[in-house]
């Protein structure tokens, strides 16, 4: 992700852990996590490497996006450094419903979104 160095320079990690959603103001890629409505055929599917099902939808194309989400934690040995947990093009949604770290807020966000997947 070519925009990552720019995005990381805009972040100040002031706590042990941080989830950041940055609007770059320009299209930087595409996102496969899309908003869905009652007319969409959303299903639950366990993705590789996961223990819980994800909300998925087929028949959609990734959408152009200006947002980048970054999750960081402070290095335990050197508190002046950060460890990158994940970074992706797209809006912050949070842990999925089956994830033990999910919150009421992340569950509400996932209720209106799904991941684009191949048709099965």
C-alpha positions in Angstrom: 0.0 0.0 0.0 1.9 3.0 -1.3 0.0 5.5 0.8 0.9 3.8 4.1 4.1 5.9 4.9 2.1 9.1 4.4 -0.8 7.8 6.6 1.6 6.6 9.4 3.2 10.1 9.5 -0.2 11.6 10.3 -0.8 9.3 13.3 0.3 10.0 16.9 -0.1 6.9 19.1 -0.7 8.2 22.6 -1.9 5.0 24.3 -0.9 1.4 24.3 -3.2 0.6 21.4 -4.9 2.6 18.7 -7.3 2.2 15.8 -7.2 5.0 13.3 -9.4 5.8 10.3 -7.8 8.4 8.0 -9.4 10.1 5.0 -6.6 10.9 2.5 -8.9 13.1 0.4 -8.1 11.1 -2.7 -8.8 7.6 -4.0 -6.0 5.4 -2.8 -7.4 1.9 -3.7 -10.5 -0.1 -3.4 -12.4 -1.6 -0.5 -14.1 -5.0 -0.4 -16.0 -4.1 2.8 -19.2 -2.5 1.4 -22.4 -1.1 2.8 -25.4 -3.4 2.3 -29.1 -3.1 2.5 -32.2 -5.3 3.0 -32.2 -6.1 -0.8 -28.7 -7.6 -0.6 -28.1 -11.4 -0.2 -25.8 -11.3 2.8 -24.7 -14.7 4.1 -22.4 -15.9 6.9 -19.2 -17.8 5.8 -16.2 -18.9 7.8 -13.1 -17.4 6.0 -9.7 -19.2 6.0 -7.8 -18.6 9.2 -10.9 -17.5 11.2 -12.9 -19.3 13.9 -16.1 -17.2 13.4 -18.3 -16.5 10.4 -18.0 -13.3 8.4 -20.8 -11.4 6.7 -20.2 -11.8 3.0 -21.8 -10.9 -0.2 -21.2 -12.0 -3.8 -21.9 -10.3 -7.1 -20.4 -6.9 -6.1 -17.2 -5.2 -7.2 -14.7 -3.6 -4.8 -15.4 0.2 -4.5 -13.0 3.1 -4.9 -12.0 4.4 -1.5 -10.1 7.4 0.0 -10.0 6.0 3.6 -7.2 4.0 5.2 -7.6 2.1 8.5 -4.5 1.5 10.6 -4.3 -0.5 13.9 -1.1 0.0 16.0 0.2 -0.9 19.4 3.2 0.4 21.3 6.3 -1.8 21.3 6.6 -3.5 24.7 10.4 -3.2 24.8 10.7 0.3 23.2 7.7 2.5 24.0 8.9 5.1 21.5 8.1 2.6 18.7 4.8 1.3 17.4 4.0 -2.1 16.0 1.7 -2.3 13.0 -1.1 -4.8 13.6 -3.0 -4.2 10.4 -3.6 -1.6 7.7 -6.1 -1.6 4.8 -7.9 0.6 2.4 -11.4 1.1 3.8 -13.4 2.5 6.7 -12.9 1.2 10.2 -15.5 -1.4 11.1 -14.0 -3.2 14.1 -14.0 -6.8 15.2 -16.6 -9.0 13.6 -19.6 -10.2 15.6 -18.1 -13.6 16.5 -14.7 -12.2 17.5 -14.3 -12.1 21.3 -13.1 -8.5 21.0 -16.3 -7.3 19.3 -18.2 -4.5 20.9 -21.7 -3.2 20.6 -20.3 -0.5 18.3 -18.5 -2.9 16.0 -21.6 -5.2 15.9 -23.7 -2.2 14.8 -21.2 -1.3 12.1 -21.0 -4.9 10.8 -24.9 -5.0 10.7 -24.7 -2.6 7.7 -21.6 -4.0 5.9 -20.3 -7.2 4.3 -17.2 -8.4 2.7 -17.2 -9.1 -1.1 -16.5 -12.7 -1.8 -16.5 -15.0 -4.8 -19.8 -16.5 -5.6 -20.1 -20.0 -4.1 
